[in-house]
Amino acid sequence: MDNNRISFGKIQSVLETPDLLDIQTGTFEDFLQLKKGPDKRDNKGLQEVFQANFPIFDNKENYRLDFIEYNMETPRFSVQECMERGLTFATPLKGKLRLSTKDPDTEEFVNSVEQEVYLGNLPFMTEKGTFVINGAERVIVSQLHRSPGVAFA
């Protein structure tokens, strides 16, 4: 008796499966650009966010706040400690800012003062591509574009 079965198990893969974890961690590294010096960062990611929102002026435009650079310190607690204590695995984000005052006679900004300012804690991605928020491990999943009239459960 002739068996006309086709086995798809013997077909070789045409494309390699991409390393999805590497894509997640690589994108986060591109966002922060920590491997580059503060003066060598490209205008993308967090650097672009700061560049787009600075300088900041007061209402009368007598004071000007400029962004110079940002840096991140090492996280205070390890991933394991954060999970045990119910904490967020985060790194302190600090920015070097310059405050300038306007000279009323020349209308130019003078008397600049530079200072490193603590801006907050930024959740930091673990080696597994996850975030630890309040002790729970979380994963970022891309959201689907919802079509009108279609319900997602």
C-alpha positions in Angstrom: 0.0 0.0 0.0 1.4 3.4 -1.1 1.5 6.0 1.7 1.2 9.6 0.4 2.2 11.4 3.6 4.3 14.5 3.4 6.6 15.2 6.3 7.2 18.9 7.0 9.7 18.0 9.7 12.4 17.4 7.2 12.1 20.9 5.6 15.0 23.1 6.5 14.4 26.6 7.8 14.9 29.4 5.3 15.3 32.2 7.9 17.0 32.1 11.2 14.9 33.0 14.2 16.0 36.4 15.5 17.1 36.6 19.1 14.1 38.5 20.5 15.9 39.1 23.9 18.8 40.7 22.1 16.4 43.0 20.3 14.8 44.2 23.6 18.1 44.8 25.4 19.7 46.4 22.4 16.8 48.8 22.0 17.1 49.8 25.7 20.8 50.3 25.4 20.2 52.5 22.3 17.7 54.5 24.3 20.1 55.2 27.1 23.4 55.3 25.1 25.4 54.4 28.3 28.4 53.0 26.4 29.0 56.5 24.9 30.5 59.4 26.7 28.1 62.3 27.5 29.7 64.5 24.9 29.6 61.7 22.2 25.9 60.7 22.4 23.7 60.8 19.3 20.6 62.9 19.3 18.2 60.0 20.0 16.6 58.3 22.9 16.8 59.9 26.3 19.3 62.5 24.9 16.8 63.5 22.3 14.1 63.9 25.0 16.3 66.3 27.0 17.4 68.2 23.9 13.7 68.7 22.8 12.6 70.1 26.1 15.5 72.4 26.9 16.2 75.3 27.3 13.5 76.3 29.7 12.7 79.9 30.5 10.7 81.5 33.2 7.6 83.6 32.4 9.5 86.9 32.0 12.5 85.2 30.3 14.9 86.5 32.9 16.2 83.0 33.7 17.3 80.2 31.4 17.8 76.6 32.3 20.0 74.6 29.9 20.6 70.9 29.7 24.3 69.9 29.4 24.4 66.1 29.9 22.9 63.2 31.9 24.5 60.3 33.7 23.3 57.3 35.6 24.8 55.7 38.7 24.8 52.0 39.4 21.5 50.7 40.9 21.4 50.8 44.7 20.1 47.3 45.1 20.6 44.1 43.1 17.8 42.5 41.1 17.4 39.8 43.7 17.2 42.3 46.6 14.6 44.3 44.8 12.4 41.2 44.2 12.8 40.1 47.9 12.1 43.6 49.3 9.3 44.6 46.9 11.4 47.4 45.4 11.9 48.7 41.9 15.2 47.9 40.2 16.2 51.4 39.1 19.2 53.6 38.6 19.5 57.2 39.8 19.3 59.6 36.9 21.2 62.8 37.3 21.4 65.7 34.9 24.0 68.5 34.7 22.1 71.7 34.2 23.1 75.3 33.8 21.1 78.2 35.2 21.7 81.6 33.6 20.3 85.0 34.4 19.7 87.8 32.0 21.6 91.1 32.3 19.0 93.8 32.1 21.4 96.2 30.3 22.8 93.9 27.6 19.8 91.5 27.4 22.4 88.6 27.3 22.4 85.6 29.7 25.3 85.9 32.2 26.0 84.6 35.7 25.8 80.9 34.7 25.8 78.3 37.5 26.2 74.6 36.6 25.1 71.9 38.9 24.4 68.2 38.8 20.7 67.7 39.8 19.0 64.4 40.8 16.1 64.0 38.4 14.7 60.7 39.7 15.0 56.9 39.5 14.8 55.3 36.1 13.7 51.6 36.0 16.6 49.6 34.6 16.3 46.6 32.4 17.7 43.3 33.8 20.0 41.0 31.8 16.9 38.9 31.0 15.2 41.9 29.3 12.7 42.4 32.1 12.0 45.2 34.6 11.5 44.6 38.3 8.7 47.0 39.5 7.7 46.9 43.1 9.3 43.4 43.4 7.5 41.9 40.5 9.2 41.0 37.2 7.6 42.8 34.3 8.0 42.5 30.5 7.3 45.2 27.9 5.0 43.9 25.2 4.3 45.9 22.1 0.7 46.9 21.9 -1.4 45.9 18.9 -3.1 48.6 16.9 -6.8 48.2 17.8 -9.2 48.1 14.9 -12.7 49.6 15.4 -15.2 47.0 16.4 -12.6 44.4 17.3 -12.4 43.3 20.9 -9.2 41.9 22.4 -9.4 39.7 25.4 
